[in-house]
Amino acid sequence: GVEDPYCRNLKHYRWQVSLSSQEFLHALGATGGEVGELSAIEIVERNPSNRVRAVRIQGSRGAVTLTGRKFRELLGANRLQSLNFIASVSNGRISLQGFGWGHGVGLCQWGAYGMARQGKKTDEILVFYFPGAQRRNLKGLPGFS
């Protein structure tokens, strides 16, 4: 990703979600029932782009570790907008704070839209988001016609 002045002020650039422990455990379904009363959420592993690979949920009856994808799937993509987040538990509430809402490849769709509205061309937008990348014509290569 690049520093993106086009997305900085959008509501999904940085986001925060707050849930009660009950709401959180309910969203986790059977997994939430295994841990009992919630005490901590720990990010166990991140990938090179800072997305959560694994998260550990600690409770009074034990702990469970989920992949980041499973965690997001259980909470819902509209609630946990990105796997680039931090989590905390305090006073019976879970706070999730994160960045972005997308695929994690470094292109802000609304930023690209804003650049296009300012008259930027496709190549300019792609070079901005993916510096050093080269656009190639695949026509004529094996498997492409």
Backbone as CSV, one residue per row, in Angstrom:
resi,resn,N_x,N_y,N_z,CA_x,CA_y,CA_z,C_x,C_y,C_z
1,GLY,0.806,-1.194,0.000,0.000,0.000,0.000,0.852,1.262,0.000
2,VAL,0.256,2.342,-0.397,0.912,3.643,-0.434,0.133,4.607,0.456
3,GLU,0.791,5.688,0.889,0.077,6.761,1.579,-0.944,7.308,0.597
4,ASP,-2.192,7.335,0.986,-3.259,7.662,0.051,-4.073,8.865,0.501
5,PRO,-3.767,10.052,-0.026,-4.529,11.242,0.362,-5.969,11.191,-0.141
6,TYR,-6.249,10.331,-1.106,-7.598,10.242,-1.663,-8.551,9.491,-0.737
7,CYS,-8.027,8.622,0.106,-8.884,7.807,0.977,-8.860,8.225,2.442
8,ARG,-7.925,9.043,2.807,-7.689,9.371,4.213,-8.945,9.830,4.947
9,ASN,-9.825,10.579,4.309,-10.999,11.126,4.993,-12.266,10.314,4.797
10,LEU,-12.164,9.161,4.182,-13.334,8.310,3.993,-13.664,7.559,5.277
11,LYS,-14.941,7.253,5.475,-15.360,6.640,6.739,-14.797,5.236,6.940
12,HIS,-14.380,4.563,5.885,-13.843,3.205,6.041,-12.322,3.178,6.118
13,TYR,-11.688,4.340,6.019,-10.223,4.391,6.111,-9.786,3.906,7.497
14,ARG,-10.384,4.465,8.522,-10.215,3.999,9.904,-11.614,3.791,10.467
15,TRP,-11.803,2.701,11.166,-13.127,2.406,11.709,-12.989,1.798,13.100
16,GLN,-14.086,1.815,13.829,-14.120,1.244,15.174,-15.482,0.613,15.405
17,VAL,-15.470,-0.540,16.052,-16.694,-1.250,16.412,-16.603,-1.592,17.891
18,SER,-17.685,-1.393,18.609,-17.737,-1.751,20.022,-18.902,-2.704,20.232
19,LEU,-18.637,-3.808,20.902,-19.661,-4.825,21.163,-19.648,-5.212,22.634
20,SER,-20.804,-5.576,23.160,-20.818,-6.144,24.507,-20.254,-7.561,24.410
21,SER,-19.784,-8.093,25.531,-19.262,-9.466,25.545,-20.312,-10.447,25.065
22,GLN,-21.558,-10.255,25.495,-22.640,-11.149,25.093,-22.859,-11.111,23.579
23,GLU,-22.885,-9.909,23.023,-23.037,-9.739,21.572,-21.902,-10.442,20.821
24,PHE,-20.693,-10.241,21.329,-19.509,-10.818,20.712,-19.565,-12.347,20.761
25,LEU,-19.840,-12.906,21.929,-19.891,-14.361,22.073,-21.034,-14.956,21.261
26,HIS,-22.147,-14.246,21.187,-23.270,-14.710,20.362,-22.863,-14.764,18.894
27,ALA,-22.164,-13.746,18.426,-21.703,-13.717,17.035,-20.741,-14.870,16.753
28,LEU,-19.956,-15.265,17.756,-19.021,-16.379,17.574,-19.721,-17.736,17.608
29,GLY,-20.988,-17.752,18.007,-21.765,-18.993,17.986,-21.191,-20.042,18.918
30,ALA,-21.097,-21.281,18.439,-20.608,-22.405,19.248,-19.206,-22.130,19.763
31,THR,-18.394,-21.467,18.975,-17.023,-21.145,19.392,-17.046,-20.275,20.644
32,GLY,-17.944,-19.306,20.692,-18.047,-18.421,21.852,-18.470,-19.156,23.102
33,GLY,-19.313,-20.176,22.958,-19.763,-20.960,24.099,-18.650,-21.741,24.756
34,GLU,-17.612,-22.051,24.016,-16.496,-22.832,24.543,-15.637,-22.049,25.516
35,VAL,-15.593,-20.737,25.396,-14.653,-19.952,26.198,-15.231,-19.442,27.510
36,GLY,-16.543,-19.416,27.656,-17.145,-18.879,28.877,-17.084,-17.362,28.894
37,GLU,-16.923,-16.796,30.090,-16.878,-15.340,30.218,-15.590,-14.795,29.593
38,LEU,-15.736,-13.870,28.685,-14.616,-13.339,27.909,-13.659,-12.525,28.772
39,SER,-12.351,-12.787,28.594,-11.360,-12.011,29.348,-10.334,-11.322,28.458
40,ALA,-10.047,-11.879,27.265,-9.033,-11.260,26.415,-9.168,-11.721,24.973
41,ILE,-8.730,-10.866,24.073,-8.590,-11.214,22.658,-7.153,-10.872,22.293
42,GLU,-6.438,-11.867,21.785,-5.028,-11.667,21.465,-4.776,-11.970,19.991
43,ILE,-4.130,-11.052,19.313,-3.717,-11.293,17.934,-2.472,-12.171,18.010
44,VAL,-2.560,-13.375,17.483,-1.484,-14.352,17.582,-0.491,-14.218,16.431
45,GLU,-1.007,-13.936,15.252,-0.132,-13.866,14.078,-0.710,-12.896,13.054
46,ARG,0.187,-12.195,12.361,-0.183,-11.289,11.277,0.611,-11.660,10.033
47,ASN,0.055,-11.325,8.869,0.792,-11.565,7.630,1.652,-10.331,7.318
48,PRO,2.470,-10.378,6.254,3.352,-9.238,5.959,2.631,-7.912,5.728
49,SER,1.349,-7.939,5.328,0.621,-6.682,5.133,-0.175,-6.294,6.377
50,ASN,0.168,-6.890,7.512,-0.399,-6.572,8.821,-1.813,-7.109,9.036
51,ARG,-2.309,-7.950,8.155,-3.633,-8.547,8.347,-3.528,-9.695,9.352
52,VAL,-4.562,-9.856,10.158,-4.566,-10.897,11.189,-4.696,-12.276,10.546
53,ARG,-3.745,-13.149,10.863,-3.808,-14.551,10.415,-4.470,-15.426,11.467
54,ALA,-4.232,-15.106,12.742,-4.802,-15.916,13.819,-5.100,-15.036,15.026
55,VAL,-6.204,-15.356,15.695,-6.629,-14.607,16.875,-7.030,-15.620,17.957
56,ARG,-6.634,-15.315,19.196,-6.936,-16.192,20.325,-7.943,-15.500,21.228
57,ILE,-9.021,-16.199,21.534,-10.080,-15.660,22.386,-10.003,-16.400,23.710
58,GLN,-9.740,-15.662,24.783,-9.542,-16.242,26.119,-10.768,-15.967,26.973
59,GLY,-11.207,-16.993,27.702,-12.337,-16.833,28.586,-12.154,-17.612,29.873
60,SER,-13.179,-17.591,30.706,-13.120,-18.248,32.017,-13.059,-19.770,31.913
61,ARG,-13.523,-20.345,30.799,-13.514,-21.809,30.634,-12.446,-22.300,29.672
62,GLY,-11.634,-21.398,29.158,-10.594,-21.821,28.235,-10.412,-20.822,27.110
63,ALA,-9.702,-21.274,26.114,-9.387,-20.389,24.989,-9.612,-21.135,23.680
64,VAL,-9.823,-20.352,22.640,-9.954,-20.915,21.302,-9.173,-20.009,20.353
65,THR,-8.500,-20.625,19.393,-7.764,-19.870,18.390,-8.445,-20.062,17.046
66,LEU,-8.694,-18.943,16.371,-9.350,-18.961,15.062,-8.445,-18.314,14.031
67,THR,-8.607,-18.712,12.789,-7.927,-17.977,11.725,-8.580,-16.598,11.640
68,GLY,-7.853,-15.646,11.122,-8.423,-14.315,10.930,-9.660,-14.370,10.053
69,ARG,-9.589,-15.162,8.996,-10.738,-15.272,8.086,-11.974,-15.808,8.790
70,LYS,-11.796,-16.853,9.604,-12.933,-17.437,10.321,-13.496,-16.421,11.319
71,PHE,-12.620,-15.705,12.004,-13.029,-14.680,12.958,-13.880,-13.624,12.256
72,ARG,-13.424,-13.156,11.100,-14.168,-12.148,10.336,-15.487,-12.713,9.825
73,GLU,-15.457,-13.945,9.376,-16.678,-14.594,8.873,-17.728,-14.678,9.982
74,LEU,-17.317,-15.062,11.188,-18.262,-15.195,12.292,-18.825,-13.854,12.743
75,LEU,-17.976,-12.823,12.776,-18.455,-11.498,13.187,-19.208,-10.788,12.071
76,GLY,-18.882,-11.113,10.833,-19.512,-10.478,9.679,-18.616,-9.411,9.081
77,ALA,-18.517,-9.413,7.748,-17.628,-8.482,7.040,-18.079,-7.028,7.167
78,ASN,-19.347,-6.793,7.430,-19.797,-5.413,7.623,-19.413,-4.897,9.004
79,ARG,-19.245,-5.802,9.946,-18.847,-5.408,11.297,-17.313,-5.348,11.397
80,LEU,-16.637,-6.409,10.968,-15.175,-6.456,10.969,-14.744,-6.244,9.525
81,GLN,-14.586,-4.974,9.154,-14.439,-4.586,7.758,-13.129,-5.027,7.132
82,SER,-12.133,-5.300,7.953,-10.814,-5.661,7.440,-10.122,-6.532,8.467
83,LEU,-9.170,-7.318,8.019,-8.355,-8.098,8.944,-7.150,-7.301,9.439
84,ASN,-7.081,-6.040,9.084,-6.045,-5.143,9.603,-6.670,-4.404,10.780
85,PHE,-6.633,-5.050,11.966,-7.308,-4.477,13.130,-6.544,-4.807,14.415
86,ILE,-6.914,-4.086,15.466,-6.481,-4.411,16.818,-7.745,-4.639,17.642
87,ALA,-7.614,-5.381,18.738,-8.769,-5.714,19.565,-8.417,-5.540,21.032
88,SER,-9.406,-5.142,21.813,-9.207,-5.049,23.259,-10.511,-5.384,23.972
89,VAL,-10.380,-5.826,25.216,-11.523,-6.149,26.066,-11.397,-5.303,27.320
90,SER,-12.482,-4.584,27.657,-12.471,-3.746,28.846,-13.888,-3.524,29.336
91,ASN,-14.111,-3.737,30.618,-15.421,-3.496,31.242,-16.563,-4.175,30.499
92,GLY,-16.353,-5.426,30.089,-17.415,-6.183,29.430,-17.688,-5.773,27.994
93,ARG,-16.792,-4.982,27.402,-16.976,-4.558,26.011,-15.753,-4.921,25.193
94,ILE,-15.996,-5.219,23.952,-14.941,-5.536,23.004,-14.835,-4.363,22.057
95,SER,-13.616,-3.882,21.864,-13.377,-2.806,20.921,-12.483,-3.337,19.811
96,LEU,-12.928,-3.140,18.587,-12.166,-3.518,17.396,-11.915,-2.242,16.612
97,GLN,-10.645,-1.960,16.345,-10.287,-0.771,15.584,-9.440,-1.207,14.408
98,GLY,-9.799,-0.728,13.219,-9.074,-1.187,12.051,-8.960,-0.160,10.952
99,PHE,-8.408,-0.640,9.849,-8.104,0.200,8.699,-8.621,-0.466,7.437
100,GLY,-9.287,0.299,6.605,-9.701,-0.174,5.295,-10.925,-1.075,5.312
101,TRP,-11.366,-1.355,4.097,-12.496,-2.274,3.920,-12.362,-2.840,2.526
102,GLY,-11.589,-3.871,2.396,-11.385,-4.383,1.051,-10.596,-5.658,0.999
103,HIS,-9.874,-5.773,-0.087,-9.174,-7.013,-0.400,-7.758,-7.060,0.137
104,GLY,-7.245,-5.945,0.577,-5.902,-5.924,1.132,-4.805,-5.932,0.088
105,VAL,-5.104,-5.476,-1.124,-4.079,-5.450,-2.163,-3.498,-4.048,-2.373
106,GLY,-4.005,-3.057,-1.638,-3.396,-1.733,-1.694,-4.079,-0.713,-2.567
107,LEU,-5.203,-1.037,-3.161,-5.912,-0.069,-3.996,-7.216,0.307,-3.305
108,CYS,-7.352,1.578,-2.977,-8.597,2.076,-2.405,-9.553,2.365,-3.561
109,GLN,-10.648,1.627,-3.606,-11.582,1.787,-4.718,-12.171,3.192,-4.770
110,TRP,-12.479,3.770,-3.601,-13.020,5.126,-3.583,-11.947,6.141,-3.938
111,GLY,-10.712,5.857,-3.576,-9.613,6.726,-3.969,-9.418,6.718,-5.470
112,ALA,-9.477,5.519,-6.076,-9.356,5.400,-7.530,-10.509,6.142,-8.208
113,TYR,-11.694,6.034,-7.641,-12.858,6.747,-8.176,-12.637,8.259,-8.107
114,GLY,-12.134,8.733,-6.956,-11.856,10.159,-6.802,-10.802,10.649,-7.783
115,MET,-9.775,9.847,-8.012,-8.737,10.217,-8.973,-9.324,10.288,-10.381
116,ALA,-10.178,9.330,-10.729,-10.816,9.317,-12.053,-11.697,10.555,-12.231
117,ARG,-12.405,10.929,-11.174,-13.254,12.134,-11.251,-12.421,13.395,-11.434
118,GLN,-11.171,13.359,-11.001,-10.265,14.499,-11.196,-9.589,14.451,-12.566
119,GLY,-9.945,13.461,-13.381,-9.400,13.386,-14.724,-8.199,12.468,-14.892
120,LYS,-7.795,11.778,-13.823,-6.664,10.861,-13.937,-7.056,9.669,-14.812
121,LYS,-6.121,9.207,-15.587,-6.330,8.063,-16.484,-5.984,6.764,-15.758
122,THR,-6.447,5.661,-16.305,-6.235,4.340,-15.703,-4.776,4.100,-15.356
123,ASP,-3.866,4.359,-16.307,-2.447,4.117,-16.055,-1.924,4.968,-14.899
124,GLU,-2.367,6.228,-14.803,-1.930,7.098,-13.712,-2.399,6.550,-12.357
125,ILE,-3.625,6.067,-12.327,-4.185,5.522,-11.088,-3.425,4.257,-10.683
126,LEU,-3.192,3.369,-11.635,-2.481,2.121,-11.329,-1.048,2.378,-10.881
127,VAL,-0.355,3.311,-11.530,1.019,3.648,-11.146,1.045,4.249,-9.737
128,PHE,0.029,5.058,-9.399,-0.034,5.634,-8.057,-0.154,4.534,-7.000
129,TYR,-1.078,3.600,-7.190,-1.321,2.568,-6.188,-0.294,1.435,-6.219
130,PHE,0.305,1.176,-7.358,1.257,0.072,-7.487,2.548,0.558,-8.131
131,PRO,3.309,1.404,-7.406,4.539,1.948,-7.978,5.499,0.816,-8.357
132,GLY,6.098,0.954,-9.511,7.051,-0.054,-9.972,6.425,-1.172,-10.782
133,ALA,5.106,-1.296,-10.727,4.437,-2.334,-11.518,4.405,-1.906,-12.981
134,GLN,4.403,-2.888,-13.864,4.330,-2.600,-15.290,3.052,-3.195,-15.858
135,ARG,2.409,-2.412,-16.691,1.210,-2.887,-17.365,1.656,-3.567,-18.643
136,ARG,1.195,-4.801,-18.870,1.593,-5.564,-20.045,0.362,-6.047,-20.781
137,ASN,0.467,-6.175,-22.062,-0.583,-6.753,-22.888,-0.375,-8.263,-22.909
138,LEU,-1.370,-8.997,-22.468,-1.245,-10.454,-22.398,-1.677,-11.128,-23.701
139,LYS,-2.235,-10.358,-24.595,-2.677,-10.908,-25.860,-1.483,-11.562,-26.589
140,GLY,-1.687,-12.767,-27.042,-0.624,-13.474,-27.754,0.172,-14.416,-26.847
141,LEU,0.065,-14.250,-25.513,0.731,-15.175,-24.614,-0.091,-16.451,-24.494
142,PRO,0.547,-17.593,-24.190,-0.199,-18.842,-24.043,-1.329,-18.703,-23.042
143,GLY,-2.499,-19.129,-23.415,-3.662,-19.057,-22.554,-4.463,-17.771,-22.656
144,PHE,-3.945,-16.795,-23.409,-4.634,-15.519,-23.599,-4.821,-15.282,-25.077
145,SER,-5.987,-14.834,-25.445,-6.190,-14.550,-26.876,-6.599,-13.120,-27.105
